[in-house]
């Protein structure tokens, strides 16, 4: 009699232990989830929407400074921003509509206008001249630096399709990929800083 | 106003092992050059950087805070007449 009581007592303890273990596992999972939410990654996410020299300069200046300060940097290029990523020496087969869009959009960093004081193309040349005089890094130099500092660049799939820009005509950048808005949002949501340029 | 390192790794302060001349370069190049050189350094080594960028004194302080590097000394900061800055940055064991 006392032996069976011991047995039932032991199985009761075992069941309690199993329940406690399950509770502990559930709590550990919750803590892991909460701590991942509480501590966002040291990451900067940039949406580069504008296709002007000044805004592209701002985007790459901040991106390289952040990457040099130990941050992971993700740049999401969309709409007019994509023009800066075009390589003028790469030619791809396109439909008539895509070709027309292609003619209207800047072909790479060298043909970007200024968002203000463009003065029919004189503005960007003046800015480049002054920046060279002050030994400031050019946009092309900053893009090379960004590549060296492992800055990730994504070209938005939807706006590429809209503007008829193919991945094959983009610059040869070491960390270049295509992605959708949800991928960017997921990357940005887990990071500390997000900017729209 | 060179201040000695508060906690030198072993007795005497380590000698500057790397010098970067970023004079004449604009923001963010001095910091990018510093980050690039710091990566090549070992823990306990000191880097010296020369710059003329007016944003440099505040930028180098911010960079050291962000990266947990030790700002050993900063000359020319707070002196409005200074057009040249010299910073010594120390890499510690915690630094990447």
Interface residues (C-beta under 8 A of the other chain):
Chain A: X61 X64 X65 X68 X69 X70 X131 X134 X135 X136 X137 X145 X149
Chain B: X24 X25 X26 X27 X28 X29 X31 X32 X34 X35 X36 X62 X63 X66 X67 X96
